[in-house]
């Protein structure tokens, strides 16, 4: 991290520059424009032709030519319009996000923009602003407040290493040649991650169609039909629900795919207790139990990643109830679409409470929790759940009746165990590959930073003694400005 040194504008001892280079500041080689926001109360300022950039649109690898929000002709009159190839830098909040104007545009006040003079190649300035040295300098100069800010005065003192103009061209060409290869590598790595996602979903689809265990099933003798399992489940439900027990409605299977021999279609609400409550005497009121807020459920890994502990008396009312082995399914948007689901495990005293935005499925008849869990991890299940959501925008939820009425392909317990084992084996293989891909992605990011670091130390391309030195360029620019 760079250290402030009073009013010294250029930290020349940070690192030594090659012969023909020199340290200067952005204010010496560029015009600095701070963006603004035309009045929001006048809606006629917006919805037009001129891209209006805010920090979230920065850090794109491509020049910015379009934005979600645009200014009208009227709004453009109040904006500070920037030419193509201006370099945009966020200086409030999200410090150091960088973009390159791909056309004429404007920005809001969180962004300072650099319009470089003719002695600095715009893309040289752009890549420099993406370098770690530049970002570290911004962080070191940020005001020590809740919201990080580098004002225009401080921003004007950003040090920039200035090489000869011809060398700038060589540096930019080398960076872009290397970045093209790096981008292609990153795209290929992203494709692998997409394929792994499809692979997992394919494994789940085959699992619940019976294809995954077809060979295993053909080698077995005397497998218990799922109908017998279902009969035991019904008896268990009668005992647990007493007078509240109701026979499940007959299932119309005319439009459902054919199941393997011995399998049976069943309603989820018949195979599981949905959203059960803790009995009042489950534990003493001062006993500790696990508490699970929504952020504690990781959508990517499908597990609870952090358990909190609270006294039962503080969470027995107004929260969702579950025990070890229950399957948790996020019912609210966007958590449901993102795949938040988990099996409750390692709960304090075996008991948990959590956000009311969960549906809880408690398998009956010794059905494997993992069998239910993997079933609801299917994208096809989440698609059906999304189509049945109710409520207002931003507060859409999966109704409990959808969960209860979902039709589940039920196999014998022996085959459920085999299905779960095979899914876990496939997922473990996919996880190993994914871990390697993510390591490679991290290496790509480090390599990009290394390329930029070398570029602005003068180590990426060779120097040419015939190039006009940067000092002369700067003197010519100063003379031109005075004249």
Secondary structure, DSSP 8 states (H G I E B T S, - for coil): -----TT----TTSS---TT-EEEEHHHHEEEEE-----SS-GGGEEEEEEEE-GGG-S-SS-B---SSEE-HHHHHHS--B-TT-EEEE-BSSTT-EEEBSSSBEE-TTEEEEEE-TTS-HHHHHHHHTSHHHHHHHHHHS-SSSS-B--HHHHTT-EEEE--HHHHHHHHHHHHHHHHHHHHHHHHHHHHHHHHHHHHHHHHHHHTTTGGGHHHHHT-SS---HHHHHHHHHHHHHHHHGGG---------TTS----TT-EEEEHHHHEEES----TTSS-TTSEEEEE-GGGEETTTTEE---EEEEHHHHSSSSEEEETT-EEEE-BTTHHHHT-EEE--S-GGGEEEE-TTEEEEEE-TT--HHHHHHHHTSHHHHHHHHHTEESSTT--EE-HHHHHH-EEEE--HHHHHHHHHHHHHHHHHHHHHHHHHHHHHHHHHHHHHHHHHHHTTT-SS---TTS--HHHHHHHHHHHHH-
